[in-house]
Amino acid sequence: MEFISGNDIVELSNPGVVSRQLLNPENSTSVRVTITEVHLEVGASQPRHTHDASEQIWYATKGSGKLLLADDKTREFKAGDVVRFADKDVHGLLNDGDTEFVYVSVTAPPINFGYAYKDKK
């Protein structure tokens, strides 16, 4: 069993975006998943990107926004929705709603997302 205290959860951030690293290679021996809770302020975005060798599942828990997909396509994404991105699927997110947007991400196999964020605390 592994237990991770809330006080030990690392937060990575970029302007308008905070990613709470609930379970990741730095705090867990799991070789199967990374779990993050991501908060986006109104107007904030995560640019389109891909993961070469990991799939991701996002579960929206608060707010509404737009998924940023390949070929400049978008799709509404709101609390209660779930989306799965296969390896190499283009994905990103724009919070164009009027409140904070929060989603939980499960990534398999795990990724250490420190490379994608400017600040760590």
DRENPA-3360 file (N, C-alpha, C; in nm, 2 decimals, always signed):
BEGIN
1 = MEFISGND = +0.08/-0.12/+0.00/+0.00/+0.00/+0.00/+0.09/+0.12/+0.00 ~ +0.04/+0.22/-0.07/+0.11/+0.36/-0.07/+0.00/+0.46/-0.02 ~ +0.05/+0.55/+0.06/-0.04/+0.66/+0.11/+0.03/+0.79/+0.08 ~ -0.04/+0.88/+0.02/+0.02/+1.01/-0.01/-0.06/+1.11/+0.06 ~ +0.00/+1.18/+0.15/-0.07/+1.29/+0.23/-0.09/+1.41/+0.14 ~ -0.21/+1.47/+0.16/-0.24/+1.59/+0.09/-0.13/+1.70/+0.10 ~ -0.06/+1.70/+0.21/+0.05/+1.80/+0.23/+0.17/+1.77/+0.14 ~ +0.18/+1.65/+0.09/+0.29/+1.60/+0.01/+0.26/+1.61/-0.14;
9 = IVELSNPG = +0.15/+1.66/-0.18/+0.11/+1.66/-0.32/+0.18/+1.79/-0.38 ~ +0.26/+1.77/-0.49/+0.33/+1.87/-0.56/+0.23/+1.94/-0.65 ~ +0.24/+2.08/-0.66/+0.17/+2.15/-0.76/+0.26/+2.21/-0.86 ~ +0.23/+2.18/-0.99/+0.31/+2.24/-1.10/+0.22/+2.35/-1.16 ~ +0.28/+2.46/-1.20/+0.19/+2.57/-1.26/+0.25/+2.64/-1.37 ~ +0.17/+2.69/-1.46/+0.19/+2.78/-1.57/+0.09/+2.89/-1.54 ~ +0.11/+3.01/-1.61/+0.01/+3.11/-1.59/-0.13/+3.07/-1.61 ~ -0.22/+3.08/-1.51/-0.36/+3.04/-1.51/-0.39/+2.89/-1.50;
17 = VVSRQLLN = -0.28/+2.81/-1.48/-0.30/+2.66/-1.48/-0.23/+2.61/-1.36 ~ -0.29/+2.53/-1.27/-0.23/+2.46/-1.17/-0.26/+2.31/-1.18 ~ -0.15/+2.23/-1.18/-0.17/+2.08/-1.20/-0.12/+2.02/-1.07 ~ -0.21/+1.96/-0.99/-0.18/+1.89/-0.87/-0.14/+1.75/-0.90 ~ -0.02/+1.71/-0.87/+0.03/+1.58/-0.91/-0.01/+1.47/-0.80 ~ -0.13/+1.42/-0.81/-0.18/+1.33/-0.71/-0.10/+1.20/-0.70 ~ -0.07/+1.14/-0.81/+0.00/+1.02/-0.82/+0.09/+1.03/-0.94 ~ +0.22/+1.02/-0.92/+0.32/+1.04/-1.03/+0.45/+0.97/-1.00;
25 = PENSTSVR = +0.54/+0.96/-1.09/+0.66/+0.89/-1.07/+0.75/+0.94/-0.95 ~ +0.73/+1.06/-0.91/+0.80/+1.12/-0.80/+0.75/+1.08/-0.66 ~ +0.62/+1.05/-0.65/+0.56/+1.01/-0.52/+0.51/+0.87/-0.51 ~ +0.52/+0.80/-0.62/+0.46/+0.66/-0.62/+0.55/+0.57/-0.70 ~ +0.54/+0.44/-0.67/+0.62/+0.34/-0.74/+0.53/+0.28/-0.85 ~ +0.41/+0.33/-0.87/+0.32/+0.28/-0.98/+0.39/+0.29/-1.11 ~ +0.38/+0.18/-1.19/+0.44/+0.18/-1.32/+0.32/+0.18/-1.42 ~ +0.20/+0.21/-1.37/+0.08/+0.20/-1.46/+0.02/+0.33/-1.49;
33 = VTITEVHL = +0.01/+0.42/-1.39/-0.07/+0.54/-1.41/-0.01/+0.67/-1.34 ~ -0.04/+0.78/-1.40/-0.02/+0.91/-1.33/-0.16/+0.97/-1.32 ~ -0.19/+1.03/-1.20/-0.32/+1.09/-1.18/-0.29/+1.24/-1.14 ~ -0.36/+1.33/-1.21/-0.34/+1.47/-1.18/-0.48/+1.54/-1.18 ~ -0.49/+1.64/-1.10/-0.60/+1.73/-1.09/-0.56/+1.86/-1.14 ~ -0.63/+1.91/-1.25/-0.58/+2.03/-1.32/-0.69/+2.14/-1.30 ~ -0.64/+2.26/-1.27/-0.73/+2.37/-1.25/-0.69/+2.48/-1.35 ~ -0.79/+2.53/-1.42/-0.76/+2.64/-1.52/-0.85/+2.76/-1.48;
41 = EVGASQPR = -0.79/+2.88/-1.47/-0.86/+3.00/-1.44/-0.94/+3.04/-1.57 ~ -1.04/+3.12/-1.56/-1.11/+3.17/-1.67/-1.02/+3.23/-1.77 ~ -1.03/+3.19/-1.90/-0.94/+3.24/-2.00/-0.81/+3.17/-2.02 ~ -0.77/+3.08/-1.93/-0.65/+3.01/-1.94/-0.66/+2.89/-2.03 ~ -0.54/+2.84/-2.08/-0.54/+2.73/-2.17/-0.42/+2.64/-2.16 ~ -0.44/+2.52/-2.20/-0.33/+2.43/-2.22/-0.31/+2.41/-2.37 ~ -0.20/+2.45/-2.43/-0.19/+2.44/-2.57/-0.20/+2.30/-2.63 ~ -0.24/+2.29/-2.75/-0.24/+2.16/-2.82/-0.11/+2.09/-2.81;
49 = HTHDASEQ = -0.11/+1.96/-2.78/+0.01/+1.88/-2.77/-0.02/+1.73/-2.78 ~ +0.08/+1.65/-2.78/+0.06/+1.50/-2.79/+0.15/+1.43/-2.69 ~ +0.12/+1.31/-2.66/+0.20/+1.22/-2.58/+0.23/+1.10/-2.67 ~ +0.36/+1.08/-2.70/+0.40/+0.97/-2.80/+0.36/+0.83/-2.75 ~ +0.37/+0.80/-2.62/+0.36/+0.66/-2.58/+0.26/+0.65/-2.46 ~ +0.17/+0.74/-2.44/+0.08/+0.73/-2.33/-0.06/+0.78/-2.37 ~ -0.16/+0.71/-2.32/-0.30/+0.76/-2.34/-0.34/+0.84/-2.22 ~ -0.44/+0.92/-2.23/-0.50/+1.00/-2.12/-0.65/+1.00/-2.12;
57 = IWYATKGS = -0.70/+0.99/-2.00/-0.85/+1.00/-1.98/-0.87/+1.13/-1.90 ~ -0.95/+1.22/-1.94/-0.99/+1.34/-1.86/-1.13/+1.33/-1.82 ~ -1.15/+1.36/-1.69/-1.29/+1.36/-1.63/-1.31/+1.51/-1.58 ~ -1.40/+1.58/-1.64/-1.43/+1.72/-1.60/-1.52/+1.72/-1.48 ~ -1.47/+1.79/-1.38/-1.55/+1.79/-1.25/-1.61/+1.93/-1.22 ~ -1.56/+2.04/-1.29/-1.62/+2.17/-1.26/-1.60/+2.26/-1.38 ~ -1.70/+2.33/-1.42/-1.69/+2.43/-1.53/-1.72/+2.38/-1.67 ~ -1.68/+2.46/-1.76/-1.70/+2.42/-1.90/-1.59/+2.49/-1.99;
65 = GKLLLADD = -1.55/+2.43/-2.10/-1.45/+2.48/-2.18/-1.45/+2.41/-2.32 ~ -1.34/+2.43/-2.39/-1.33/+2.37/-2.52/-1.21/+2.28/-2.53 ~ -1.23/+2.16/-2.58/-1.11/+2.08/-2.61/-1.05/+2.13/-2.74 ~ -0.92/+2.14/-2.74/-0.84/+2.19/-2.86/-0.79/+2.06/-2.92 ~ -0.84/+2.03/-3.04/-0.81/+1.91/-3.11/-0.73/+1.93/-3.24 ~ -0.70/+1.82/-3.31/-0.62/+1.83/-3.43/-0.69/+1.91/-3.54 ~ -0.62/+1.97/-3.63/-0.67/+2.04/-3.74/-0.75/+2.16/-3.70 ~ -0.71/+2.23/-3.59/-0.78/+2.34/-3.53/-0.93/+2.32/-3.49;
73 = KTREFKAG = -0.97/+2.19/-3.48/-1.10/+2.16/-3.43/-1.11/+2.18/-3.28 ~ -1.24/+2.21/-3.24/-1.27/+2.22/-3.10/-1.39/+2.14/-3.07 ~ -1.41/+2.11/-2.94/-1.54/+2.04/-2.89/-1.56/+2.09/-2.75 ~ -1.69/+2.11/-2.72/-1.73/+2.15/-2.59/-1.69/+2.04/-2.49 ~ -1.65/+2.08/-2.37/-1.61/+1.98/-2.26/-1.66/+2.04/-2.13 ~ -1.75/+1.97/-2.06/-1.80/+2.03/-1.94/-1.81/+1.93/-1.83 ~ -1.84/+1.98/-1.71/-1.84/+1.90/-1.59/-1.93/+1.78/-1.61 ~ -1.88/+1.66/-1.58/-1.95/+1.53/-1.60/-1.91/+1.46/-1.72;
81 = DVVRFADK = -1.84/+1.53/-1.82/-1.79/+1.46/-1.94/-1.66/+1.39/-1.92 ~ -1.64/+1.29/-2.00/-1.51/+1.21/-2.00/-1.47/+1.21/-2.14 ~ -1.33/+1.22/-2.16/-1.27/+1.21/-2.29/-1.15/+1.12/-2.28 ~ -1.12/+1.04/-2.38/-1.00/+0.96/-2.38/-0.92/+1.00/-2.51 ~ -0.79/+1.02/-2.49/-0.70/+1.05/-2.60/-0.60/+0.93/-2.61 ~ -0.59/+0.87/-2.73/-0.50/+0.77/-2.75/-0.36/+0.83/-2.77 ~ -0.26/+0.74/-2.77/-0.12/+0.78/-2.80/-0.12/+0.87/-2.92 ~ -0.05/+0.98/-2.92/-0.03/+1.07/-3.03/-0.15/+1.15/-3.07;
89 = DVHGLLND = -0.27/+1.14/-3.00/-0.38/+1.23/-3.03/-0.35/+1.37/-2.99 ~ -0.38/+1.46/-3.08/-0.36/+1.60/-3.04/-0.47/+1.65/-2.95 ~ -0.43/+1.71/-2.84/-0.53/+1.76/-2.74/-0.48/+1.88/-2.66 ~ -0.57/+1.96/-2.61/-0.54/+2.07/-2.53/-0.68/+2.12/-2.48 ~ -0.67/+2.23/-2.40/-0.80/+2.28/-2.34/-0.80/+2.43/-2.33 ~ -0.91/+2.49/-2.35/-0.93/+2.64/-2.33/-1.05/+2.65/-2.23 ~ -1.03/+2.72/-2.13/-1.14/+2.76/-2.04/-1.20/+2.89/-2.09 ~ -1.30/+2.87/-2.17/-1.37/+2.99/-2.22/-1.51/+3.01/-2.14;
97 = GDTEFVYV = -1.52/+2.94/-2.03/-1.64/+2.95/-1.95/-1.63/+3.07/-1.86 ~ -1.72/+3.08/-1.76/-1.72/+3.20/-1.67/-1.68/+3.16/-1.53 ~ -1.62/+3.04/-1.51/-1.58/+3.00/-1.37/-1.45/+2.91/-1.39 ~ -1.39/+2.88/-1.28/-1.27/+2.79/-1.29/-1.31/+2.66/-1.35 ~ -1.22/+2.60/-1.43/-1.24/+2.47/-1.49/-1.15/+2.37/-1.42 ~ -1.21/+2.25/-1.38/-1.13/+2.15/-1.31/-1.15/+2.02/-1.38 ~ -1.04/+1.94/-1.40/-1.06/+1.81/-1.45/-0.95/+1.72/-1.38 ~ -0.98/+1.59/-1.38/-0.89/+1.49/-1.33/-0.84/+1.41/-1.45;
105 = SVTAPPIN = -0.71/+1.39/-1.46/-0.65/+1.32/-1.57/-0.58/+1.19/-1.52 ~ -0.60/+1.09/-1.60/-0.53/+0.96/-1.57/-0.45/+0.93/-1.69 ~ -0.32/+0.91/-1.68/-0.23/+0.89/-1.79/-0.16/+0.75/-1.77 ~ -0.16/+0.67/-1.88/-0.10/+0.54/-1.87/-0.03/+0.51/-2.00 ~ +0.10/+0.46/-1.99/+0.18/+0.46/-1.87/+0.21/+0.59/-1.82 ~ +0.27/+0.60/-1.69/+0.29/+0.73/-1.63/+0.38/+0.82/-1.70 ~ +0.36/+0.95/-1.67/+0.45/+1.05/-1.73/+0.48/+1.15/-1.61 ~ +0.60/+1.19/-1.60/+0.64/+1.30/-1.51/+0.62/+1.43/-1.58;
113 = FGYAYKDK = +0.52/+1.51/-1.54/+0.48/+1.63/-1.62/+0.56/+1.75/-1.58 ~ +0.66/+1.74/-1.50/+0.74/+1.85/-1.46/+0.80/+1.93/-1.58 ~ +0.83/+1.86/-1.69/+0.89/+1.93/-1.81/+0.79/+2.03/-1.87 ~ +0.66/+2.02/-1.85/+0.56/+2.10/-1.92/+0.52/+2.23/-1.84 ~ +0.58/+2.24/-1.72/+0.54/+2.35/-1.63/+0.65/+2.43/-1.58 ~ +0.63/+2.57/-1.56/+0.74/+2.66/-1.53/+0.77/+2.65/-1.38 ~ +0.67/+2.64/-1.29/+0.68/+2.65/-1.15/+0.64/+2.52/-1.08 ~ +0.71/+2.49/-0.97/+0.68/+2.37/-0.89/+0.69/+2.41/-0.74;
121 = K = +0.58/+2.37/-0.67/+0.58/+2.39/-0.53/+0.52/+2.28/-0.45;
% end
